[in-house]
Amino acid sequence: MELKLNGVTKKYGEKTALSDFSYTFTEGIYGILGANGAGKSTLMNLITDNVKRDSGEITYNGEEIKKLGGAFREKLGFMPQQQGLYETMTAESFLAYIARLKKIPGRKIKGELDMVLELTNLSNVRHDKIYSFSGGMKQRVLLAQAMLGEPEVLILDEPTAGLDPKERVRLRNYIFELSKNRIVLLATHIVSDIEAIANDVVLMSSGRIKASGSPKKLIDSLPGNLTPVTDRFTLEDVYLYYIGDDGHE
């Protein structure tokens, strides 16, 4: 299982959102960390083919995703940053609607719904209207729809945005449990979201990779003359060292 980007560039007019981006993702959780405007969402949208790249190639298991087309998209699960939900629908009816859009065979839909509702701990509210849900529950609905079809690549764009600390930790734990045997890309500007669960971290600024590696490797790479934010070096110090004042929370 390998998702590889080689020299990928995307511009919006005069602005370069992603510049000569190259990286290889294999099984595990990858934290894509950077301030707002760093290029994280553009990266997600290029991988999902929602946006067309200007140059470079993206391959999955050695094959260009443009050639794979629908066969690649069937392996994708995407949780967008915005909560685009039909709030007058129940959780179950919304997920059934998404399952049909994903062309999951009718005979399999009920089993798929049961599975994703159980995984995201929403089974007991499956018949409730989405407008009655808390922010964290709505995010779990979005996570559940991304899991339909048992995707091999799970792409999560700012999944904990707007959540209180308890809901953020709860959703992060769900993501960790769902990460086995798949590639998970979690884009965020919140350091604590990924420090505990990411196998590797990619730090981005102005559409480029500033540094990458495991949290331990990145922490160990910090110069010894730095003063840690707390009593020891953490990923927060790594962020501040490489990204600085680019606007993180």
C-alpha positions as CSV (number, residue, x, y, z in Angstrom):
1,M,0.0,0.0,0.0
2,E,1.8,3.1,-1.2
3,L,0.5,6.6,-2.1
4,K,3.3,8.6,-3.8
5,L,3.4,12.3,-4.8
6,N,6.3,13.4,-7.0
7,G,6.9,17.1,-7.8
8,V,3.3,18.1,-7.4
9,T,2.5,21.8,-7.9
10,K,-0.7,23.7,-7.8
11,K,-1.2,27.5,-8.4
12,Y,-4.3,29.7,-8.0
13,G,-3.5,32.6,-10.3
14,E,-0.3,34.1,-9.0
15,K,-0.5,32.2,-5.7
16,T,1.4,28.9,-5.4
17,A,-0.6,26.8,-3.0
18,L,1.6,23.7,-3.3
19,S,5.2,23.8,-4.7
20,D,7.1,20.7,-6.0
21,F,5.6,18.5,-3.3
22,S,7.1,15.0,-3.1
23,Y,6.4,12.4,-0.4
24,T,5.6,8.7,-0.1
25,F,2.8,7.6,2.3
26,T,2.5,4.0,3.4
27,E,0.3,2.3,6.0
28,G,0.0,4.4,9.1
29,I,-1.2,7.8,10.4
30,Y,0.5,10.9,8.9
31,G,-0.1,14.3,10.6
32,I,0.0,17.1,8.0
33,L,0.8,20.0,10.2
34,G,0.8,23.7,9.3
35,A,-0.8,27.1,9.8
36,N,-3.9,28.0,7.9
37,G,-2.9,28.7,4.3
38,A,0.1,26.3,4.4
39,G,-1.3,24.2,1.6
40,K,-2.8,21.3,3.6
41,S,-6.3,21.5,2.1
42,T,-4.9,21.9,-1.4
43,L,-2.9,18.7,-0.8
44,M,-6.0,16.9,0.3
45,N,-8.0,18.1,-2.6
46,L,-5.3,17.1,-5.1
47,I,-5.1,13.5,-3.7
48,T,-8.9,13.2,-3.8
49,D,-8.8,14.6,-7.4
50,N,-11.3,17.4,-6.4
51,V,-8.7,19.9,-7.7
52,K,-6.5,19.4,-10.8
53,R,-2.8,19.7,-10.3
54,D,-0.6,21.9,-12.6
55,S,2.3,19.5,-12.7
56,G,3.7,16.4,-11.0
57,E,2.3,12.9,-10.6
58,I,0.3,11.1,-7.9
59,T,0.5,7.3,-7.9
60,Y,-1.2,4.6,-5.9
61,N,0.7,1.3,-5.7
62,G,2.7,2.5,-8.7
63,E,-0.2,3.6,-11.0
64,E,-1.1,7.2,-11.8
65,I,-4.4,8.0,-10.0
66,K,-5.7,9.8,-13.2
67,K,-5.5,6.5,-15.0
68,L,-7.0,4.6,-12.1
69,G,-9.9,7.0,-12.0
70,G,-13.0,5.6,-10.2
71,A,-11.0,2.5,-9.1
72,F,-8.8,4.8,-7.0
73,R,-11.7,6.9,-5.7
74,E,-13.4,3.7,-4.5
75,K,-10.4,3.2,-2.2
76,L,-10.7,6.7,-0.7
77,G,-12.5,8.0,2.3
78,F,-12.6,11.8,2.6
79,M,-13.7,13.8,5.7
80,P,-13.9,17.5,4.6
81,Q,-13.2,20.5,6.8
82,Q,-16.7,21.9,6.6
83,Q,-19.7,20.2,8.1
84,G,-21.7,19.7,4.9
85,L,-24.6,17.8,6.4
86,Y,-28.3,17.6,5.7
87,E,-29.3,18.3,9.2
88,T,-33.0,17.4,8.9
89,M,-32.0,13.9,8.0
90,T,-31.3,11.2,10.6
91,A,-27.8,9.9,10.9
92,E,-28.8,6.6,9.3
93,S,-30.6,8.2,6.3
94,F,-27.7,10.6,5.7
95,L,-25.2,7.7,5.7
96,A,-27.5,5.6,3.4
97,Y,-27.7,8.5,1.0
98,I,-23.9,8.8,0.9
99,A,-23.6,5.0,0.5
100,R,-25.7,5.2,-2.6
101,L,-23.6,8.1,-3.9
102,K,-20.6,5.9,-3.4
103,K,-22.3,3.2,-5.4
104,I,-22.2,0.7,-2.6
105,P,-24.5,-2.2,-3.7
106,G,-27.9,-2.1,-2.1
107,R,-27.6,-5.5,-0.5
108,K,-24.5,-4.3,1.3
109,I,-25.7,-0.9,2.5
110,K,-27.3,-2.0,5.8
111,G,-24.2,-3.9,6.9
112,E,-22.0,-0.9,6.0
113,L,-24.2,1.4,8.0
114,D,-24.2,-0.9,11.0
115,M,-20.4,-1.1,10.8
116,V,-19.6,2.6,10.6
117,L,-22.2,3.6,13.1
118,E,-20.7,1.1,15.6
119,L,-17.2,2.3,14.8
120,T,-18.0,5.9,15.6
121,N,-20.3,5.1,18.5
122,L,-23.4,6.5,16.9
123,S,-25.6,3.3,16.8
124,N,-27.8,4.5,19.7
125,V,-28.6,7.8,17.9
126,R,-28.9,6.4,14.3
127,H,-32.6,7.5,14.1
128,D,-32.1,11.0,15.5
129,K,-32.0,14.1,13.4
130,I,-28.6,15.5,12.8
131,Y,-29.6,19.0,13.9
132,S,-29.9,17.7,17.4
133,F,-26.3,16.5,17.6
134,S,-23.4,18.2,19.3
135,G,-20.5,19.5,17.2
136,G,-18.5,16.4,18.1
137,M,-21.3,14.0,17.1
138,K,-21.6,15.8,13.7
139,Q,-17.9,15.3,13.2
140,R,-18.3,11.6,13.9
141,V,-21.1,11.5,11.3
142,L,-18.6,12.9,8.8
143,L,-16.0,10.4,9.9
144,A,-18.6,7.6,9.5
145,Q,-19.4,8.6,5.9
146,A,-15.7,8.7,5.1
147,M,-15.4,5.1,6.4
148,L,-18.2,3.8,4.1
149,G,-16.8,1.3,1.6
150,E,-13.9,0.3,3.9
151,P,-11.4,2.7,2.3
152,E,-7.7,1.9,2.1
153,V,-6.8,5.7,2.1
154,L,-8.5,7.9,4.7
155,I,-8.1,11.7,4.3
156,L,-9.2,13.9,7.2
157,D,-9.1,17.7,6.7
158,E,-9.1,19.5,10.1
159,P,-11.3,16.9,11.7
160,T,-11.4,18.4,15.1
161,A,-11.9,22.1,14.1
162,G,-14.3,23.9,16.4
163,L,-14.5,21.1,19.0
164,D,-14.0,21.5,22.7
165,P,-11.0,19.7,24.3
166,K,-13.0,16.6,25.4
167,E,-14.7,16.1,22.0
168,R,-11.3,16.6,20.3
169,V,-9.7,13.9,22.3
170,R,-12.6,11.6,21.8
171,L,-12.6,12.0,18.0
172,R,-8.8,11.6,17.9
173,N,-9.1,8.3,19.7
174,Y,-11.7,7.1,17.1
175,I,-9.3,8.1,14.3
176,F,-6.6,6.1,16.0
177,E,-8.8,3.0,16.2
178,L,-9.8,3.3,12.6
179,S,-6.2,3.6,11.3
180,K,-5.2,-0.1,11.2
181,N,-4.4,-1.5,7.8
182,R,-4.8,1.8,5.9
183,I,-3.1,5.1,5.1
184,V,-4.5,8.0,7.1
185,L,-3.7,11.6,6.3
186,L,-4.8,14.0,9.0
187,A,-4.4,17.6,8.1
188,T,-4.5,20.1,11.0
189,H,-2.9,23.2,12.6
190,I,-3.5,21.8,16.1
191,V,-0.3,20.1,17.3
192,S,-1.9,18.1,20.1
193,D,-4.2,16.4,17.6
194,I,-1.4,14.4,16.1
195,E,1.4,14.2,18.7
196,A,-0.1,11.2,20.4
197,I,-1.3,9.2,17.4
198,A,0.8,10.1,14.3
199,N,3.5,7.6,13.0
200,D,5.0,10.5,11.0
201,V,4.5,14.2,10.7
202,V,4.9,16.4,7.7
203,L,5.4,20.1,8.6
204,M,4.2,22.5,5.8
205,S,4.6,26.2,5.2
206,S,3.8,28.2,2.0
207,G,3.0,25.0,0.1
208,R,6.4,23.3,0.9
209,I,7.6,20.6,3.3
210,K,9.7,22.2,6.0
211,A,10.5,19.0,7.8
212,S,9.2,15.4,8.2
213,G,9.7,12.3,10.3
214,S,8.4,10.6,13.3
215,P,7.5,12.8,16.3
216,K,10.5,11.5,18.2
217,K,12.9,12.0,15.3
218,L,11.7,15.6,14.8
219,I,12.0,16.3,18.6
220,D,15.5,14.8,18.7
221,S,16.5,17.0,15.7
222,L,16.0,20.2,17.6
223,P,19.1,22.2,18.4
224,G,20.3,21.8,22.0
225,N,20.4,25.5,22.6
226,L,16.6,26.0,22.3
227,T,14.5,26.5,25.4
228,P,11.5,24.2,25.5
229,V,7.9,25.6,25.8
230,T,7.4,23.4,28.9
231,D,9.8,21.3,30.9
232,R,10.8,19.1,28.0
233,F,10.8,19.3,24.2
234,T,7.6,18.3,22.5
235,L,6.1,18.5,19.0
236,E,5.0,22.1,19.9
237,D,8.6,23.1,20.0
238,V,9.2,21.4,16.6
239,Y,6.3,23.4,15.2
240,L,7.5,26.7,16.6
241,Y,11.1,26.0,15.3
242,Y,10.1,25.1,11.7
243,I,6.9,27.1,11.2
244,G,7.4,30.0,13.7
245,D,4.8,32.8,13.5
246,D,2.9,31.5,10.4
247,G,-0.3,31.7,12.4
248,H,-0.8,28.5,14.4
249,E,-3.1,28.4,17.4
